């Protein structure tokens, strides 16, 4: 039993394709948030929205056993939430007017 626990604890890599894609989505999301804070906020939020839309696409095409951490709820709910939030962010970035003097 202790050998099985030690074997599980030693693994430090994603065991599914969805796990690797989840890490890529997290990195892209972090880049978007950082860019929003230290650069042009529109580009940063667009990168974040792109990461969410990519997560929706990955969740849609990956089978359940391979989805990894992208599979939190039912497929439809995951895809809908990722897609709606990503789409709303894109909409807001494109429609909020520039503020004079900023």
SULZI-V752676 format. One record per backbone hydrogen bond with DSSP energy under -0.5 kcal/mol. NH is the residue of the N-H (numbers start at 1). CO is the residue of the C=O. E is the energy in kcal/mol with one decimal. If there is no record, write none. Layout:
{{NH/CO/E} {NH/CO/E}}
This chain:
{{5/1/-1.8} {6/2/-2.2} {7/3/-2.1} {8/4/-2.0} {9/5/-2.2} {10/6/-1.5} {11/7/-0.9} {18/66/-2.2} {20/16/-1.5} {21/17/-2.4} {22/18/-2.3} {23/19/-1.7} {24/20/-1.8} {25/21/-2.4} {26/22/-2.5} {27/23/-2.4} {28/24/-2.6} {29/25/-2.6} {30/26/-2.4} {31/27/-2.4} {32/28/-2.3} {33/29/-2.3} {34/30/-2.6} {35/31/-2.8} {36/32/-2.0} {37/33/-1.6} {38/34/-2.3} {39/35/-2.1} {41/39/-0.5} {44/40/-2.0} {45/41/-2.7} {46/42/-1.9} {47/43/-2.4} {48/44/-2.2} {49/45/-2.7} {50/46/-2.4} {51/47/-2.1} {52/48/-1.9} {53/49/-2.5} {54/50/-2.3} {55/51/-2.1} {56/52/-2.0} {57/53/-2.1} {58/54/-2.9} {59/55/-2.5} {60/56/-1.9} {61/57/-2.0} {62/58/-2.1} {66/63/-1.2} {67/63/-0.8} {67/64/-1.0} {70/67/-1.8} {71/68/-1.4} {72/70/-1.1} {78/74/-2.5} {79/75/-2.7} {80/76/-2.6} {81/77/-2.6} {82/78/-2.5} {83/79/-2.6} {84/80/-2.8} {85/81/-2.3} {86/82/-2.3} {87/83/-2.7} {88/84/-2.7} {89/85/-2.2} {90/86/-2.0} {91/87/-2.5} {92/88/-2.7} {93/89/-2.4} {94/90/-2.1} {95/91/-1.5} {96/92/-2.1} {102/99/-1.5}}
